[in-house]
Amino acid sequence: MSRKPDKPKPSQHKRWEGKEKPDWLSRALARAGVFPQKEAEDAIRAGRVTINGRVALMALAPVPPGAVVKVDGHPVTLGAPATRVLAFHKPAGVLSSTARQHRTGTVFEVLLPQLPPELAGYSWHAVGRLDVDSTGLLLFTNDDKLVAHATSPDTRLPKTYVATVFSTADDEKVEPLRKGMTLDDGLARPAKVVVRDEHTVEVTITEGRNHQVKRMLGAVGLPVRALHREAVGDIKLDIPEGSFRLLSDEEVREGLRYEGRAPTED
Ligand code: URA
């Protein structure tokens, strides 16, 4: 006789199925773009924030769905904000750390002080990374799903680099990159390669492993002297070094092939 399958046991997570788990207060304020997380913590400690009419003094206080949160007596809208994406022109010499916004010597140190108040409150994530000596287009977003989308090799979002190489490039030398080559961490997909001149090679790849372009060119006897990213998807670098601009929803949708998130309220 066949046995009926056991009923699923009620689990703690069950009540959040299909819903976002409640956030803690400082993170909810940062995700919604009200304050950067550190400022949110300071505001909470200073007694400026209430949840359902009661002063909340703990950054980790849970925010129940539908709670009325006020800062200095003014209600704020929590929940996930709409997707925002910044294009940033990374200069050489700064680290592109992915999340540690407060470390010195990182891209955040150059980007964050420039942001106007309406953008300064979000928690920004770098979309992938560039080596410390690489320059060019680095995207930032407040939507971690976009980071996963744009950096996953499955998405095949093209990234275009221009490498200045030490020795002399020609079509024959770069042929292995076009065919797909084996690197020490496995097969690299065929790349689109244009030899612009004997020391300048344009390489477009649809994945993004560590130092991938330098390793590919190095493997064919073209060590890289300088590397610059010109485009991610159809987003082309069009701003001066060290500056940023906000992408339009259409650029995110068409250029990064990402639908984006509409704002949600708790
Ligand atoms: N490939 C590299 O080798 N370096 C980068 O910074 C980006 C891609």
Residues whose N, C-alpha, C, O or C-beta is under 5 A from the ligand:
A	BS01	URA	R129 L130 D131 S134 R209 H211 Q212 V213 K214 R215
